[in-house]
Amino acid sequence: MTLQYQWQLADELPMVYCTCICIYCALRADVKSGSGVFVMLGLFAYSAIVTLVYLQIREPVFHQIAYGLEVLLVLIRSMMHQIEIKKSNQRAYKEMQNLFWLGIGAFGVSFALWNVDNIFCPQLRAIRNVLPGVLAPLLQLHAYWHIGTALGCYVSIVYQQYLRLVMLNKIEDYRLRRLVLAVPYIELIKKAEKAE
């Protein structure tokens, strides 16, 4: 670990906080009324406990487990929603499958690269030292971790938005588009286009 402890916290704890937002969206996607205050309080308590414990024990494995449990919860709830949607809306199901696997792929590849970087850091550093300056950054695998998790988080947010639209039966007014082949976004279909 090359970051000072306080900067490591600034790098890792926001992952826990942001994933709590995805958990809230996944748990409340099919709810048409109510504030979900108990869900919010539970997620706030989880974030606070993880933060306080992590400040005390200073063990990165604790963070990895706490974050992994959150991701697992989002995955399980998302798969449950997909099973339900598959029965009623094949188009939405296919789009959600694509989003799901893009997000999983982004997280999975970046997680693998991050672990390779952690395990083989001295060897990678030695290789970077002999490469031309322009090529050396290509072996900064930790950077790919940040890029991949950022893409995975973004795709997860788009997935949750799409899921909410499906669950509220408003998906017919929207479509999923892609920017540069891999970056999805949701677009409102104009009334004139729907009439065609």
Salt bridges, closest charged atoms under 4 A:
ASP11 OD1 - HIS146 NE2 3.68
ASP30 OD2 - ARG77 NH2 3.43
GLU172 OE1 - ARG91 NH2 3.84
ASP173 OD1 - LYS194 NZ 2.31
GLU187 OE1 - ARG175 NE 2.71
GLU187 OE1 - ARG177 NH1 2.89
GLU193 OE1 - ARG175 NH2 2.60
